[in-house]
Amino acid sequence: MEKERIKITNSAESANAKIKGLYECYAGVCDVISPEQARAMAEELRRNRKNPDRKVMIGVMTGHFALRPDKDDPGEQRSVFPSREEISLGFTDDPDVLNTVHFADLYRPREAQTLLDDLELIVEYGGEHLHAIQLDVTWPDPDEIDKFKEAHPELKIILQIGQTALNEAGKDPQKVVELLDRYGDSIDFVLLDMSMGKGKNMESEGLLPLLRLIQKELPGLGLAVAGGLGPDSMEPLEPVAKEFPGISIDAQGRLKPPGAKADSLGHIISTTPANLDRSNDYIRKSCAMLDNPKEE
């Protein structure tokens, strides 16, 4: 696969990029396994969105050991994530949803090179309505991502850049861009998420310089942010939304019912579903904040 990011330089190229889906954006809700709730969230989005290309991401978490019930689970992954048979329970054919499996690599030894096999299991259990896979993986091998994208070009790939990935890049925005550029067109979105499922508030001012550089150097790459977003904590998104009104967002921990538990690593347990009322309130508030004309 040719490893070159699409450069948007004129209206014709911009139109082609839109056809490829690069201008689609989403408001993500993680931990949804009910199709009725997924449809209700899509209806809430339709009532409130300003951009017809914005979708609601219906997310579900999984990991190496959750996908492989025949293997010994050295940690607590199977108590943290839904079973592989539950992955697709919330997925529907609603045109305004982006059904996404979030693959978390936090519990698997990095020396165990099984990423391609794990992704193929996600395709198998994600079912016919799977649209995207989010890689909560620290700088996966670009060759492996290329191979998977070649085999499944219809699936969008979202690469999470969390605190560990940022640290491995020396907290250097230019180094982050150089590492991202290795993936070429094999990834569709980059998600900047320093909270990584722990419900910590986004530090917008720290993210803005990196967002600006990624947009400048890799203009065809979709941008997304996350970090403690929820119906009562949308304020940190405001500076980002003003400068990047079409940005995608994702939320998890703050959409849970009160008292939701975390695992030993501090990540909110994914078997506790997102609360519908809190999710719809978050969707409404995100629509009010996003997709407004950018002030010049």
VENLINDA-V278583 format. One record per residue. N is the residue number from 1. PHI is phi in whole degrees, 0 to 359 (NA if undefined). PSI is psi in radians with two decimals (999 if undefined). Layout:
n=N phi=PHI psi=PSI
n=N phi=PHI psi=PSI
This chain:
n=1 phi=NA psi=2.37
n=2 phi=291 psi=2.12
n=3 phi=266 psi=1.30
n=4 phi=219 psi=2.20
n=5 phi=288 psi=2.43
n=6 phi=299 psi=2.26
n=7 phi=257 psi=2.17
n=8 phi=265 psi=1.88
n=9 phi=239 psi=-0.26
n=10 phi=210 psi=3.06
n=11 phi=295 psi=-0.63
n=12 phi=295 psi=-0.79
n=13 phi=295 psi=-0.65
n=14 phi=298 psi=-0.73
n=15 phi=296 psi=-0.73
n=16 phi=296 psi=-0.69
n=17 phi=297 psi=-0.67
n=18 phi=296 psi=-0.70
n=19 phi=300 psi=-0.67
n=20 phi=288 psi=-0.13
n=21 phi=94 psi=0.12
n=22 phi=290 psi=-0.30
n=23 phi=261 psi=0.01
n=24 phi=294 psi=2.60
n=25 phi=219 psi=2.93
n=26 phi=212 psi=2.75
n=27 phi=246 psi=2.00
n=28 phi=267 psi=2.45
n=29 phi=235 psi=2.01
n=30 phi=264 psi=2.58
n=31 phi=77 psi=1.08
n=32 phi=237 psi=2.09
n=33 phi=233 psi=0.31
n=34 phi=243 psi=2.08
n=35 phi=296 psi=-0.56
n=36 phi=296 psi=-0.74
n=37 phi=292 psi=-0.65
n=38 phi=299 psi=-0.77
n=39 phi=294 psi=-0.66
n=40 phi=296 psi=-0.67
n=41 phi=292 psi=-0.67
n=42 phi=296 psi=-0.70
n=43 phi=296 psi=-0.71
n=44 phi=297 psi=-0.72
n=45 phi=298 psi=-0.80
n=46 phi=298 psi=-0.60
n=47 phi=290 psi=-0.38
n=48 phi=239 psi=-0.34
n=49 phi=289 psi=2.64
n=50 phi=258 psi=-0.37
n=51 phi=252 psi=2.03
n=52 phi=295 psi=-0.25
n=53 phi=270 psi=-0.07
n=54 phi=280 psi=2.31
n=55 phi=243 psi=2.95
n=56 phi=259 psi=2.15
n=57 phi=280 psi=2.12
n=58 phi=263 psi=1.89
n=59 phi=251 psi=2.60
n=60 phi=218 psi=2.44
n=61 phi=269 psi=2.60
n=62 phi=207 psi=3.04
n=63 phi=203 psi=3.10
n=64 phi=306 psi=-0.87
n=65 phi=281 psi=-0.48
n=66 phi=293 psi=-0.53
n=67 phi=280 psi=-0.25
n=68 phi=231 psi=1.37
n=69 phi=293 psi=-0.20
n=70 phi=277 psi=-0.15
n=71 phi=261 psi=2.65
n=72 phi=294 psi=2.33
n=73 phi=261 psi=1.81
n=74 phi=290 psi=-0.28
n=75 phi=244 psi=-2.23
n=76 phi=229 psi=0.42
n=77 phi=299 psi=-0.70
n=78 phi=288 psi=-0.26
n=79 phi=268 psi=-0.16
n=80 phi=261 psi=-0.64
n=81 phi=249 psi=2.70
n=82 phi=298 psi=2.80
n=83 phi=291 psi=2.84
n=84 phi=295 psi=-0.48
n=85 phi=289 psi=-0.31
n=86 phi=267 psi=-0.12
n=87 phi=305 psi=-0.78
n=88 phi=264 psi=0.14
n=89 phi=297 psi=-0.57
n=90 phi=267 psi=-0.01
n=91 phi=279 psi=2.38
n=92 phi=229 psi=3.04
n=93 phi=264 psi=0.31
n=94 phi=301 psi=2.27
n=95 phi=292 psi=-0.24
n=96 phi=254 psi=0.34
n=97 phi=246 psi=2.64
n=98 phi=242 psi=1.66
n=99 phi=286 psi=2.08
n=100 phi=226 psi=2.30
n=101 phi=261 psi=2.22
n=102 phi=264 psi=1.99
n=103 phi=265 psi=1.94
n=104 phi=263 psi=2.17
n=105 phi=257 psi=0.36
n=106 phi=287 psi=-0.37
n=107 phi=250 psi=0.01
n=108 phi=253 psi=2.31
n=109 phi=303 psi=2.30
n=110 phi=295 psi=-0.40
n=111 phi=284 psi=-0.20
n=112 phi=277 psi=1.77
n=113 phi=274 psi=1.42
n=114 phi=234 psi=0.29
n=115 phi=300 psi=-0.83
n=116 phi=301 psi=-0.75
n=117 phi=296 psi=-0.70
n=118 phi=297 psi=-0.72
n=119 phi=294 psi=-0.63
n=120 phi=293 psi=-0.61
n=121 phi=294 psi=-0.64
n=122 phi=298 psi=-0.75
n=123 phi=299 psi=-0.76
n=124 phi=298 psi=-0.83
n=125 phi=270 psi=-0.25
n=126 phi=288 psi=-0.41
n=127 phi=80 psi=-3.04
n=128 phi=290 psi=-0.33
n=129 phi=259 psi=0.22
n=130 phi=290 psi=2.25
n=131 phi=248 psi=-0.51
n=132 phi=205 psi=2.73
n=133 phi=232 psi=2.23
n=134 phi=261 psi=2.23
n=135 phi=263 psi=1.74
n=136 phi=274 psi=1.11
n=137 phi=230 psi=2.37
n=138 phi=280 psi=1.87
n=139 phi=44 psi=1.19
n=140 phi=297 psi=2.79
n=141 phi=299 psi=2.08
n=142 phi=302 psi=-0.60
n=143 phi=296 psi=-0.67
n=144 phi=293 psi=-0.71
n=145 phi=294 psi=-0.67
n=146 phi=301 psi=-0.82
n=147 phi=299 psi=-0.75
n=148 phi=293 psi=-0.74
n=149 phi=295 psi=-0.64
n=150 phi=297 psi=-0.66
n=151 phi=282 psi=-0.47
n=152 phi=224 psi=1.12
n=153 phi=295 psi=-0.30
n=154 phi=283 psi=-0.26
n=155 phi=267 psi=2.33
n=156 phi=280 psi=2.52
n=157 phi=243 psi=2.19
n=158 phi=247 psi=2.13
n=159 phi=257 psi=2.10
n=160 phi=279 psi=2.30
n=161 phi=250 psi=1.82
n=162 phi=256 psi=-2.95
n=163 phi=297 psi=-0.68
n=164 phi=296 psi=-0.78
n=165 phi=297 psi=-0.70
n=166 phi=295 psi=-0.71
n=167 phi=296 psi=-0.71
n=168 phi=292 psi=-0.37
n=169 phi=269 psi=0.20
n=170 phi=68 psi=0.38
n=171 phi=55 psi=0.51
n=172 phi=256 psi=1.95
n=173 phi=305 psi=-0.69
n=174 phi=296 psi=-0.67
n=175 phi=294 psi=-0.68
n=176 phi=301 psi=-0.79
n=177 phi=297 psi=-0.74
n=178 phi=297 psi=-0.70
n=179 phi=292 psi=-0.69
n=180 phi=296 psi=-0.66
n=181 phi=297 psi=-0.38
n=182 phi=295 psi=-0.39
n=183 phi=274 psi=-0.20
n=184 phi=51 psi=-2.35
n=185 phi=274 psi=0.17
n=186 phi=283 psi=-0.27
n=187 phi=242 psi=2.55
n=188 phi=255 psi=-0.55
n=189 phi=224 psi=2.63
n=190 phi=244 psi=2.28
n=191 phi=251 psi=2.05
n=192 phi=269 psi=1.97
n=193 phi=217 psi=1.68
n=194 phi=277 psi=-0.21
n=195 phi=279 psi=-0.72
n=196 phi=55 psi=0.88
n=197 phi=82 psi=0.15
n=198 phi=260 psi=-0.02
n=199 phi=78 psi=0.22
n=200 phi=284 psi=2.46
n=201 phi=296 psi=2.50
n=202 phi=293 psi=2.42
n=203 phi=257 psi=1.53
n=204 phi=301 psi=-0.74
n=205 phi=297 psi=-0.53
n=206 phi=284 psi=-0.46
n=207 phi=276 psi=-0.52
n=208 phi=302 psi=-0.79
n=209 phi=300 psi=-0.65
n=210 phi=290 psi=-0.70
n=211 phi=299 psi=-0.75
n=212 phi=298 psi=-0.74
n=213 phi=291 psi=-0.72
n=214 phi=298 psi=-0.77
n=215 phi=298 psi=-0.68
n=216 phi=290 psi=-0.80
n=217 phi=274 psi=-0.52
n=218 phi=230 psi=1.19
n=219 phi=293 psi=-0.31
n=220 phi=272 psi=0.00
n=221 phi=269 psi=2.19
n=222 phi=294 psi=2.48
n=223 phi=252 psi=2.42
n=224 phi=216 psi=2.63
n=225 phi=225 psi=2.73
n=226 phi=207 psi=2.93
n=227 phi=141 psi=1.56
n=228 phi=70 psi=0.30
n=229 phi=284 psi=2.54
n=230 phi=182 psi=3.12
n=231 phi=298 psi=-0.42
n=232 phi=253 psi=0.17
n=233 phi=214 psi=0.85
n=234 phi=270 psi=-0.24
n=235 phi=303 psi=-0.71
n=236 phi=299 psi=-0.32
n=237 phi=282 psi=-0.35
n=238 phi=305 psi=-0.85
n=239 phi=298 psi=-0.63
n=240 phi=292 psi=-0.77
n=241 phi=296 psi=-0.60
n=242 phi=293 psi=-0.64
n=243 phi=269 psi=-0.53
n=244 phi=231 psi=1.24
n=245 phi=296 psi=-0.41
n=246 phi=265 psi=0.27
n=247 phi=290 psi=2.65
n=248 phi=269 psi=2.70
n=249 phi=224 psi=2.83
n=250 phi=217 psi=2.63
n=251 phi=214 psi=2.66
n=252 phi=213 psi=-1.32
n=253 phi=302 psi=-0.70
n=254 phi=281 psi=-0.03
n=255 phi=262 psi=0.01
n=256 phi=279 psi=2.79
n=257 phi=292 psi=2.78
n=258 phi=304 psi=2.46
n=259 phi=87 psi=0.12
n=260 phi=300 psi=2.39
n=261 phi=268 psi=2.75
n=262 phi=248 psi=2.77
n=263 phi=275 psi=-3.00
n=264 phi=292 psi=-0.32
n=265 phi=268 psi=-0.03
n=266 phi=92 psi=0.10
n=267 phi=271 psi=2.34
n=268 phi=298 psi=2.28
n=269 phi=296 psi=2.26
n=270 phi=279 psi=-0.19
n=271 phi=282 psi=-0.17
n=272 phi=272 psi=1.93
n=273 phi=292 psi=2.75
n=274 phi=297 psi=2.49
n=275 phi=280 psi=2.27
n=276 phi=296 psi=-0.80
n=277 phi=298 psi=-0.77
n=278 phi=293 psi=-0.66
n=279 phi=294 psi=-0.75
n=280 phi=293 psi=-0.63
n=281 phi=295 psi=-0.74
n=282 phi=298 psi=-0.73
n=283 phi=297 psi=-0.79
n=284 phi=301 psi=-0.83
n=285 phi=291 psi=-0.60
n=286 phi=292 psi=-0.66
n=287 phi=295 psi=-0.64
n=288 phi=294 psi=-0.56
n=289 phi=271 psi=-0.56
n=290 phi=262 psi=2.85
n=291 phi=66 psi=0.36
n=292 phi=276 psi=2.61
n=293 phi=304 psi=2.36
n=294 phi=287 psi=2.31
n=295 phi=284 psi=2.26
n=296 phi=267 psi=999
